[in-house]
């Protein structure tokens, strides 16, 4: 009689474990989907922030070039930085190692 009680008790525990496993597996799947959706939203929002930062920089440059006192120094610095970058590109194009004519 005691053996049947132990077996029935084990059977009940096993059923409970199986039910818990099913419930937790479903919860895990649900949370994984929610995590993936939040990651996608995060990527989208980060991209939007990048776009807005670019637009803000462009507007500040425009304002600075148009004569706005607040952004004038930023605009000048950015134009100077862009001019230096263009000068470097021109210098690279004019350097003897820039073309592969010798190898042909």
Rosetta constraint file for C-alpha pairs under 8 A:
AtomPair CA 1 CA 5 HARMONIC 6.48 0.50
AtomPair CA 2 CA 6 HARMONIC 6.31 0.50
AtomPair CA 3 CA 7 HARMONIC 6.13 0.50
AtomPair CA 4 CA 8 HARMONIC 5.95 0.50
AtomPair CA 5 CA 9 HARMONIC 6.00 0.50
AtomPair CA 6 CA 10 HARMONIC 6.12 0.50
AtomPair CA 7 CA 11 HARMONIC 6.05 0.50
AtomPair CA 8 CA 12 HARMONIC 6.15 0.50
AtomPair CA 9 CA 13 HARMONIC 6.28 0.50
AtomPair CA 10 CA 14 HARMONIC 6.09 0.50
AtomPair CA 11 CA 15 HARMONIC 6.21 0.50
AtomPair CA 12 CA 16 HARMONIC 6.17 0.50
AtomPair CA 13 CA 17 HARMONIC 6.11 0.50
AtomPair CA 14 CA 18 HARMONIC 6.14 0.50
AtomPair CA 15 CA 19 HARMONIC 6.13 0.50
AtomPair CA 16 CA 20 HARMONIC 6.06 0.50
AtomPair CA 17 CA 21 HARMONIC 6.00 0.50
AtomPair CA 18 CA 22 HARMONIC 6.23 0.50
AtomPair CA 19 CA 23 HARMONIC 6.15 0.50
AtomPair CA 20 CA 24 HARMONIC 5.97 0.50
AtomPair CA 21 CA 25 HARMONIC 5.90 0.50
AtomPair CA 22 CA 26 HARMONIC 6.20 0.50
AtomPair CA 23 CA 27 HARMONIC 6.21 0.50
AtomPair CA 24 CA 28 HARMONIC 5.94 0.50
AtomPair CA 25 CA 29 HARMONIC 6.21 0.50
AtomPair CA 26 CA 30 HARMONIC 6.18 0.50
AtomPair CA 27 CA 31 HARMONIC 6.07 0.50
AtomPair CA 28 CA 32 HARMONIC 6.00 0.50
AtomPair CA 29 CA 33 HARMONIC 6.27 0.50
AtomPair CA 30 CA 34 HARMONIC 6.28 0.50
AtomPair CA 31 CA 35 HARMONIC 6.00 0.50
AtomPair CA 32 CA 36 HARMONIC 6.17 0.50
AtomPair CA 33 CA 37 HARMONIC 6.21 0.50
AtomPair CA 34 CA 38 HARMONIC 6.19 0.50
AtomPair CA 35 CA 39 HARMONIC 6.14 0.50
AtomPair CA 36 CA 40 HARMONIC 6.24 0.50
AtomPair CA 37 CA 41 HARMONIC 6.21 0.50
AtomPair CA 38 CA 42 HARMONIC 5.99 0.50
AtomPair CA 39 CA 43 HARMONIC 6.22 0.50
AtomPair CA 40 CA 44 HARMONIC 6.20 0.50
AtomPair CA 41 CA 45 HARMONIC 6.09 0.50
AtomPair CA 42 CA 46 HARMONIC 6.09 0.50
AtomPair CA 43 CA 47 HARMONIC 6.18 0.50
AtomPair CA 44 CA 48 HARMONIC 6.23 0.50
AtomPair CA 45 CA 49 HARMONIC 6.15 0.50
AtomPair CA 46 CA 50 HARMONIC 6.28 0.50
AtomPair CA 47 CA 51 HARMONIC 6.26 0.50
AtomPair CA 48 CA 52 HARMONIC 6.11 0.50
AtomPair CA 49 CA 53 HARMONIC 6.03 0.50
AtomPair CA 50 CA 54 HARMONIC 6.22 0.50
AtomPair CA 51 CA 55 HARMONIC 6.18 0.50
AtomPair CA 52 CA 56 HARMONIC 5.97 0.50
AtomPair CA 53 CA 57 HARMONIC 6.15 0.50
AtomPair CA 54 CA 58 HARMONIC 6.20 0.50
AtomPair CA 55 CA 59 HARMONIC 6.11 0.50
AtomPair CA 56 CA 60 HARMONIC 6.04 0.50
AtomPair CA 57 CA 61 HARMONIC 6.10 0.50
AtomPair CA 58 CA 62 HARMONIC 6.12 0.50
AtomPair CA 59 CA 63 HARMONIC 6.01 0.50
AtomPair CA 60 CA 64 HARMONIC 5.95 0.50
AtomPair CA 60 CA 71 HARMONIC 5.87 0.50
AtomPair CA 60 CA 74 HARMONIC 7.72 0.50
AtomPair CA 60 CA 75 HARMONIC 6.96 0.50
AtomPair CA 61 CA 65 HARMONIC 6.03 0.50
AtomPair CA 61 CA 71 HARMONIC 6.95 0.50
AtomPair CA 61 CA 72 HARMONIC 7.68 0.50
AtomPair CA 61 CA 74 HARMONIC 7.12 0.50
AtomPair CA 61 CA 75 HARMONIC 4.64 0.50
AtomPair CA 61 CA 78 HARMONIC 7.67 0.50
AtomPair CA 62 CA 66 HARMONIC 5.98 0.50
AtomPair CA 62 CA 75 HARMONIC 7.66 0.50
AtomPair CA 63 CA 67 HARMONIC 6.41 0.50
AtomPair CA 63 CA 68 HARMONIC 5.29 0.50
AtomPair CA 63 CA 71 HARMONIC 6.49 0.50
AtomPair CA 63 CA 72 HARMONIC 7.47 0.50
AtomPair CA 64 CA 68 HARMONIC 4.94 0.50
AtomPair CA 64 CA 69 HARMONIC 6.72 0.50
AtomPair CA 64 CA 70 HARMONIC 7.17 0.50
AtomPair CA 64 CA 71 HARMONIC 4.56 0.50
AtomPair CA 64 CA 72 HARMONIC 3.95 0.50
AtomPair CA 64 CA 73 HARMONIC 7.29 0.50
AtomPair CA 64 CA 74 HARMONIC 7.18 0.50
AtomPair CA 64 CA 75 HARMONIC 5.14 0.50
AtomPair CA 64 CA 76 HARMONIC 7.63 0.50
AtomPair CA 65 CA 72 HARMONIC 6.53 0.50
AtomPair CA 65 CA 75 HARMONIC 6.40 0.50
AtomPair CA 65 CA 76 HARMONIC 7.85 0.50
AtomPair CA 67 CA 72 HARMONIC 6.71 0.50
AtomPair CA 68 CA 72 HARMONIC 6.03 0.50
AtomPair CA 69 CA 73 HARMONIC 7.94 0.50
AtomPair CA 71 CA 75 HARMONIC 6.03 0.50
AtomPair CA 72 CA 76 HARMONIC 6.15 0.50
AtomPair CA 73 CA 77 HARMONIC 6.09 0.50
AtomPair CA 74 CA 78 HARMONIC 6.12 0.50
AtomPair CA 75 CA 79 HARMONIC 6.09 0.50
AtomPair CA 76 CA 80 HARMONIC 6.03 0.50
AtomPair CA 77 CA 81 HARMONIC 6.08 0.50
AtomPair CA 78 CA 82 HARMONIC 6.11 0.50
AtomPair CA 79 CA 83 HARMONIC 6.05 0.50
AtomPair CA 80 CA 84 HARMONIC 6.18 0.50
AtomPair CA 81 CA 85 HARMONIC 6.27 0.50
AtomPair CA 82 CA 86 HARMONIC 6.21 0.50
AtomPair CA 83 CA 87 HARMONIC 6.10 0.50
AtomPair CA 84 CA 88 HARMONIC 6.17 0.50
AtomPair CA 85 CA 89 HARMONIC 6.34 0.50
AtomPair CA 86 CA 90 HARMONIC 6.21 0.50
AtomPair CA 87 CA 91 HARMONIC 6.09 0.50
AtomPair CA 88 CA 92 HARMONIC 6.15 0.50
AtomPair CA 89 CA 93 HARMONIC 6.23 0.50
AtomPair CA 90 CA 94 HARMONIC 6.23 0.50
AtomPair CA 91 CA 95 HARMONIC 6.14 0.50
AtomPair CA 92 CA 98 HARMONIC 6.14 0.50
AtomPair CA 93 CA 98 HARMONIC 5.69 0.50
AtomPair CA 93 CA 99 HARMONIC 7.83 0.50
AtomPair CA 94 CA 98 HARMONIC 6.96 0.50
AtomPair CA 100 CA 104 HARMONIC 6.92 0.50
